[in-house]
Amino acid sequence: MSENNRPRHYWVRGGARSGRQAAASALGLEPALVPVVDCHRRLRGPYTAAGTLARAVTQGTLQRDPEAVRQYDIELLSAAPELSDIVPNSRETLTSMAIPAERTRFYARLRTLRIANGLVEFLNRTLCVKEPRSVIFEDVEHADRTDQEFLATALRRIDPARLTIVVCSGTADLAEETLSSALTSWAELIEIQPSETEAEADQETAFLAALHADELTVRARQYIWKDGTSDDPLLLCAYQATAPGDRAKLHDLRAAELARGGEFSLRLGAIPYHLAHGEDPAGAGARALQFALDYCVCSGFYWAAADHGQTGLGLVDPQRQKEFWWKFVLELGLAYSILSLTHEALELYDQARLLSIDPAVHMKTAYSTAMLYTRHNEPEERDEKKAKAWLNSAIATASLLPDPADRAFQSAFYRNGLALVEVNLGDLSEALRLVNECIDILDRELIPDEHRLHRSVLKNNRARVFNGLGRLDDALADYAVVIRDDPNHAEHYLEHGNILRRLGRYEEAFTDYETAARLSPPFPEIYYNRGDLRLAVGDREGALADFSYVLELDPGCVEAYVSRAAMLLEDGDADAAEEDVTSGLRYDAGNPQLRAALGQIHAAKGDFPAAIAAYDASLAADPALQAAWAGRAEAFFEMGDAAAAVASLDRALEISQSAALLFNRATALQSAGRWDEALADLEQAHELDPDDDDIAVLIRQSQAQHLQAHA
């Protein structure tokens, strides 16, 4: 099939919804998998679109392929929590089960990408090759980031010959850059021009304003019953022309109707939207928003959490509703921090300190501010001394708490933060002392079942410090405890497996990676580490498959491009290696390893000046990259410049000694007629690798030349 005739996804952009739907209908699509999916986040918040798909196809899949549902239960329940009636969550962790008062670990920002990949794999598994389908997604510019990320992944990973995806948006402004990129790469653009009806909307809305009040109310009700997502200017005008009190009553009626349905995800979108516009926005509205905010923070849906937090913070009074207001600040600040909106987070914490004299507020904002300076800020804005100062303030305040159990927990919690600062400052011994102190405090002051999550966090952190100190057996012992207490947490197995690999216990490490992969939505790091392990034990086919899968999950994983390109070069496929290097450089143009790989590719093609230029670019970024010095030397040698080759190998050997580099320098020295130095290098290489026959042969040749030179 030619490039022009191959199946494509579509992006229908511009105009009104009715015009976009008409254009989509004219495409001659395959039968619809589900009716048109409205993606507006105002409906169900995160995964409004993905949840709609999940609810539509899971029941049938459960009958045909129950193992697929079990394998992707985390992803399905994340997108459509209503499915919990038929999809049991078989992989609960201490993090997912923690009560709010004991929650001290939160999901990584990248968790939603893992969920998106899992949902796409679930769809790919359930689609029938013989019965291609289509699906239309509408209002995509209003979708939550989770849905935009899911759509970007679906466009990239779903074959349009099996499921044609039509993305409809009123504008080109999409919050998620990956979706814009995916649409540009994988979808055919269809532009819709505004209709005459849209152009004359001002005249029609003026006419509408003259309608009887009852007619206005009917149209306003229609707008509200569409949950504020309609793009019909007449309905919007009627809504705006209706008396505020009447609008508020209608919002409350709609919220009550939705609540009676019992669908959980509506509590993340439409219900808080309506109650925030109802008759009690600072009460019922704020409570609904706070519920949605808390759920989204705990689930790792941080952009939705930020939306709910900003809206809620605007409804409550910091003086009359202090506790309410403070909880919005705390969770909104956390969402901002994880999203790298650190200036916004700091401004929020400063506002809290300005408006409150509550010690708990100052204690917790001190800790949160410290985390900005040691973890969340961009590297150039981190300041470990400031972080330490803020943590000392939090610890001092915690020591004054009247309740012994609360005092013990908060003291341990903030000392654990201080341990992180010490790790970042390079003082692992002090970090270990602090973490041990935290563990001792909790063991001494709390009953065994209290704060199980944070006890696990502390043991995990101590294992990492042990790992950094080279006390690998101690690290493994701590990981054994956290795995026993939290057996479904995938990252414990990943970290445990990494240590086993360092110890050369490859089979056990492989088992850990397999377990981690089974327990988690698709997680690129697991498969990268497994691929690297496979490569180390000679399973090149398995390694190549793992590196390729990593790039399917995350096309921006530069490390996977580096590793796969190196394998392709070793296999003699310089063209495929160059494609990988070029792709990787799009994400990290100055990456030294990719630049070095580009040097290898140019050398393999015989273009040694280009190879040297690539190596020079690599070394400008990382002067300690030994492989680049070695490759540069080889290119100079092939060009006949033995002196330049020796100079590059001198730099390579300053970084670390190896028999291969000494052998290569000896060869270059011989070419330059420097027999004594060549012989010295060969003898040293022979000491490092006495079984290498090539070294022994060259030693004999060099000895003969040495004798001849001194005859």
Order of alpha helices (4+ residues) and beta strands (2+ residues): beta-alpha-beta-alpha-alpha-alpha-alpha-alpha-alpha-beta-alpha-beta-alpha-beta-alpha-alpha-alpha-alpha-alpha-alpha-alpha-alpha-alpha-alpha-alpha-alpha-alpha-alpha-alpha-alpha-alpha-alpha-alpha-alpha-alpha-alpha-alpha-alpha-alpha-alpha-alpha-alpha-alpha
